[in-house]
Amino acid sequence: MNASQSRPVGDIAREHWGKDLPDWIARLVEECAFHSQNHVAQQLGYSGALISQVLRRKYTGNMRNVENQVRGVLMAEVVDCPSLGRVPKNECGSWRKKARRFVGSNVLRVQMYRACNRCPHNQKGKADAGN
């Protein structure tokens, strides 16, 4: 527990997630318990407030994006990209997000625009689109 918290982060997450606590939230809890919540937020590219909302199951943004970031950065999960080979899950999401808009100024961006828009990992139009 870090000094700014009155209760351990694991207790907070279990209180709000209950027995539905996903594995990626459990991993997020572990990392926040070992480091500070702000340190983990920085590592993931988010704010401490966003991580707090996620742990309390109150985040109203795209939770799937946060999940993919945790899975890629903290859990080292990878996906098989048809264009780049094995990449961390969060990088796949980042490329899919960039591929929403065509940018012809960079050869790799053009390649990934084409690849991502044909890729089975791209959930365009589904609930978790935007990863």
Secondary structure, 3 states (H helix, E strand, C coil): CCCCCCCCHHHHHHHHHHHHCCHHHHHHHHHHHHCCHHHHHHHHCCCHHHHHHHHCCCCCCCHHHHHHHHHHHCCCCEEEECCCEEEEHHHHHHHHHHCCCCCCCCHHHHHHHHHHHHCCCCCCCCCCCCC
